[in-house]
Amino acid sequence: MKKIRLFAAVAVSAALAVTSAACSSLDVVGKSSVTSFEAVLKAIPDNVKADETNVGWALSAPDDSARFLWSEDYGKAPLHDVMLEFDAQPFIDAGLDPDKLPDSYAFYEADRAGGMGGKMLMVGKKFGGDEKVNGTATALSAYELIVDKYRDDINYHATLDHYGVKLGDGNMFEWAKDMKTNGYAGSAQDKDIVFVLNPEPFIAAGARPEQIYGWVYAQVAVEENGKTEQVWKLLKPFDLQQ
């Protein structure tokens, strides 16, 4: 009986190992998202810089009005591990009272030489672990850390053929799977990178979303539990290849 139980235990262990390996090898979305994210980094190398404050990396919009930031060391990141930082003035001009935003949103003054500064808003997500890039960190290896440790926070938006990082509360940073063939041709969503915000907290805090300069207030097809529905989003889209 002991031999039979031992054999069964080994068989189960081997089956689990095979299943785990199969799942890893079949993660097409995770692997392809790394390849496409690398293409974005290479398309605008001057807009990708190390960010010491947030212990990671920042990708700035071509007009310097927003940044996507991702950490390389979750144990040292002071606020979030992935986040969006963006110019607050257009929101304030549209009626926003920053004091009425949820605690997950930060409002502050930034002073950066040669970069985005002034009144800023930030929203993001803390993964909760203390993982970090092994060895010398790069912008790409820091992104791969998300794929490796928090794969559920990487999204594939089939309607637009975009990948994205979930930032919590309906906020995201998205990029095209293929910058040559992405999205809806001619639409605001047919862009290489898109900063995506949930408008509801801003509306609740007094902002008129259709009046926020530099952001597109539009409905987007979102896939949840096998169903597609239209939801309102604030979008800041950019073409990287002219």
Beta strands, then each sheet from edge to edge (+ up, - down):
strand 1: 48-51
strand 2: 56-60
strand 3: 66-71
strand 4: 82-87
strand 5: 105-110
strand 6: 118-125
strand 7: 154-157
strand 8: 162-166
strand 9: 172-176
strand 10: 193-197
strand 11: 216-224
strand 12: 227-238
sheet 1: 1+ 2- 3+ 4- 6+ 5-
sheet 2: 7+ 8- 9+ 10- 12+ 11-
end
